[in-house]
Amino acid sequence: MKKLFHFGDSYGTVKYSDGNKHFCHHISDSIKYEYISAFTYGGASNEIIFRKILEQLHNYKEGDIIFINFSFLSRGCFLNKVTNTIESTNTLYNEIYDKKMFNKYKYSRVLEENEGVLSLVDYYIKNSVDYNFRLFKLINPLFEYLISKKISIFYIFIEESSYTDTLLNYGTNIKFEDGFGNWLIKNNFHNNEDVHYSIGIQPMLADVILRKTDNLNQNCKSKIEITIEDVEYKTINYNLTKYIKKPLRLL
């Protein structure tokens, strides 16, 4: 059975209960792929996501699909000298609220042992173009290799920037207006009830992505643009429609 490998940060996760599944899981079910996701977790940076993709290199087979929820462009990594592990700067900076969130009591030893780590956070915030072009220049040849092995790659950026369209030359970029995170917020799909998502929207997201990519067809266009007009609300779980409010322009 062919597999869909899912990588990402917290936008790659949902609360698994009462049949609730992430849209990537719904997609896998629809196209009859095995859903493989041990690689999505809150706070992950794109550098960590890249490492997770590399770690599974020996498991990819012809016909498999890699689907990536890329994280915030200002999120990087640092060496935690206390635990001797590479960690995301998300523990020290919250991208959604644009402020340093570190708890001085909780992270006092981390801050003490990792002198200058907050300056590193400032670097990622102020120099995201430099950091991301260097990072994605490493990701690009990997994607080229995987596609040469007939492994399909689809990805979503949580945020859009003036340069995101130029970061990768391989795979299919599934673009949401103003970036995935802003699109969710603007259209009342980001109520933080199901991790970040509103309850009940996962089937809808799966449906619109499947339709726009021709069921994740390897030969689909390299850039797919999704707007709110592409959404079919009937695909939202009818038992949960009370949680979802249509944007005014669709009423």
C-alpha positions in Angstrom: 0.0 0.0 0.0 1.4 3.4 -0.9 2.0 5.9 1.9 1.4 9.5 2.6 4.1 10.9 5.0 2.9 14.0 6.8 5.4 16.5 8.4 4.8 19.8 10.1 4.3 21.8 13.2 1.2 22.2 15.3 -0.9 22.9 12.2 -0.2 19.3 11.3 -2.0 18.2 14.4 -5.5 17.9 15.7 -7.3 16.3 18.7 -7.9 12.7 17.7 -11.2 11.8 19.2 -14.7 10.8 18.1 -13.4 10.1 14.6 -11.8 13.5 14.2 -8.8 13.4 11.9 -6.4 15.9 10.4 -7.2 16.9 6.8 -4.1 15.0 5.6 -5.5 11.8 7.2 -8.8 12.4 5.4 -6.9 12.9 2.2 -5.0 9.6 2.7 -8.3 7.8 3.3 -9.8 9.3 0.2 -7.0 8.3 -2.1 -6.5 4.9 -0.3 -3.0 5.7 1.0 -1.6 4.7 4.4 -1.3 7.7 6.6 2.1 8.0 8.2 2.4 10.8 10.8 4.8 10.6 13.7 6.5 13.7 12.4 4.1 16.6 13.3 4.3 18.3 16.6 3.8 21.7 18.2 6.6 24.2 18.0 8.6 22.5 15.2 10.7 24.8 13.0 11.3 24.3 9.3 14.8 23.2 10.1 13.5 20.5 12.4 10.9 19.5 9.8 13.7 19.2 7.2 15.6 16.9 9.5 12.6 14.7 10.1 12.1 14.4 6.3 15.8 13.3 6.0 15.4 10.8 8.8 12.8 8.9 6.8 14.7 8.9 3.6 15.1 5.1 3.6 11.4 4.6 4.0 10.1 6.4 0.9 9.0 4.3 -2.1 8.0 5.1 -5.6 4.4 6.4 -5.6 4.5 7.7 -2.1 3.5 11.2 -1.2 5.2 13.6 1.2 2.9 16.4 2.5 4.4 19.2 4.6 2.9 21.9 6.8 5.8 24.3 6.8 6.2 26.4 9.9 6.8 30.1 10.5 9.6 31.7 8.6 11.0 33.5 11.7 11.2 30.2 13.7 14.7 28.7 14.0 16.7 26.4 16.2 19.3 26.5 19.0 21.4 24.1 20.8 20.1 23.6 24.3 23.3 23.0 26.3 21.3 21.8 29.3 19.8 18.8 27.4 22.3 18.7 24.5 19.4 18.7 22.0 18.5 20.9 19.1 15.3 22.8 20.0 13.0 25.2 18.2 13.1 28.9 19.2 9.3 28.6 19.6 10.0 27.9 23.3 11.4 31.5 23.5 9.3 33.4 21.0 5.6 33.2 20.0 5.2 34.0 16.3 1.4 34.3 16.3 1.5 37.1 18.9 4.8 38.5 17.8 6.4 38.6 21.3 9.0 36.8 23.3 7.0 34.4 25.5 9.8 32.8 27.5 9.0 32.1 31.1 12.1 33.3 33.0 11.4 30.9 35.9 10.8 27.8 33.7 13.6 28.6 31.3 16.0 30.2 33.7 18.6 27.4 33.4 18.2 27.3 29.6 18.8 31.1 29.4 21.7 30.9 31.8 23.5 28.0 30.1 22.8 29.3 26.6 24.3 32.7 26.7 23.2 34.9 23.8 20.3 32.6 22.8 17.9 35.5 22.8 20.2 37.3 20.3 19.8 34.3 18.1 16.0 34.6 18.4 16.4 38.3 17.3 18.5 37.1 14.3 15.7 34.8 13.1 13.1 37.5 13.5 15.1 40.3 11.8 16.9 38.2 9.1 14.3 35.7 8.0 15.2 36.2 4.3 18.8 35.3 4.9 18.0 32.3 7.1 15.3 30.9 4.9 17.1 31.2 1.6 20.1 29.3 3.1 17.8 26.7 4.6 15.6 26.1 1.6 18.7 25.9 -0.7 19.4 22.7 1.2 15.9 21.4 1.0 15.6 22.1 -2.8 18.1 19.3 -4.0 16.5 16.8 -1.6 13.1 17.5 -3.2 14.6 17.3 -6.7 16.0 13.8 -5.8 12.8 12.6 -4.3 10.8 13.6 -7.3 13.3 11.9 -9.6 12.3 8.7 -7.6 8.7 9.4 -8.4 7.8 10.5 -4.9 5.3 13.4 -4.9 5.7 16.4 -2.7 3.0 18.8 -1.6 3.5 21.6 0.9 1.7 24.6 2.6 3.3 27.6 4.0 1.7 28.8 7.2 2.6 32.4 6.3 3.2 34.1 3.0 6.1 36.5 2.3 7.3 38.3 -0.7 9.9 35.5 -1.3 8.1 32.3 -0.4 7.2 31.5 -4.0 10.9 31.5 -4.8 12.2 29.3 -2.0 11.5 25.9 -3.7 11.7 24.8 -7.3 10.2 21.3 -6.8 7.0 20.0 -5.4 3.5 21.6 -5.4 3.0 24.7 -3.4 -0.6 24.8 -2.1 -1.2 28.5 -1.5 -4.0 30.0 0.6 -4.8 33.7 0.3 -2.5 35.7 2.7 -1.0 32.5 3.9 -2.7 29.5 5.5 -2.7 30.9 9.0 -4.2 34.2 8.0 -6.7 32.5 5.7 -7.9 30.3 8.6 -8.3 33.3 10.9 -10.0 35.6 8.3 -12.6 32.9 7.5 -13.4 31.8 11.1 -11.6 28.5 10.8 -9.0 29.3 13.5 -10.9 29.2 16.8 -8.3 27.1 18.6 -10.9 24.4 19.6 -9.1 21.6 17.7 -5.5 22.6 18.4 -5.5 25.7 16.2 -8.4 24.8 14.0 -12.1 25.4 14.4 -14.0 22.2 15.2 -15.3 20.3 12.2 -13.4 21.9 9.3 -10.9 19.1 8.6 -13.1 17.3 6.0 -13.7 20.6 4.3 -10.0 21.3 4.0 -9.3 17.8 2.7 -12.1 18.2 0.1 -10.9 21.5 -1.3 -7.2 20.4 -1.4 -8.2 17.1 -3.2 -10.3 19.0 -5.8 -7.7 21.7 -6.5 -4.8 19.2 -6.8 -6.8 16.5 -8.7 -6.4 14.1 -5.8 -2.8 15.0 -5.2 -1.9 14.2 -8.8 1.9 14.1 -9.3 1.4 16.0 -12.6 -0.6 18.8 -11.2 0.6 22.4 -11.4 3.5 23.5 -9.3 1.4 26.2 -7.7 -2.2 25.7 -6.6 -4.1 28.7 -5.3 -7.1 28.3 -2.9 -9.5 31.0 -2.0 -12.6 31.0 0.2 -14.7 30.7 -3.0 -13.3 27.3 -3.6 -14.7 26.0 -0.3 -17.8 23.8 -0.2 -19.4 24.1 3.2 -21.4 21.0 2.7 -18.2 19.0 3.3 -18.1 20.2 6.9 -19.4 17.7 9.4 -23.2 18.6 9.6 -23.2 17.9 13.4 -20.6 20.6 13.9 -21.8 23.4 11.5 -23.0 25.4 14.5 -19.3 26.1 15.2 -18.6 27.4 11.7 -19.7 30.9 10.6 -19.6 31.6 6.8 -17.7 34.8 5.8 -20.3 37.5 5.2 -19.5 37.7 1.5 -20.7 34.1 1.1 -24.0 34.6 2.8 
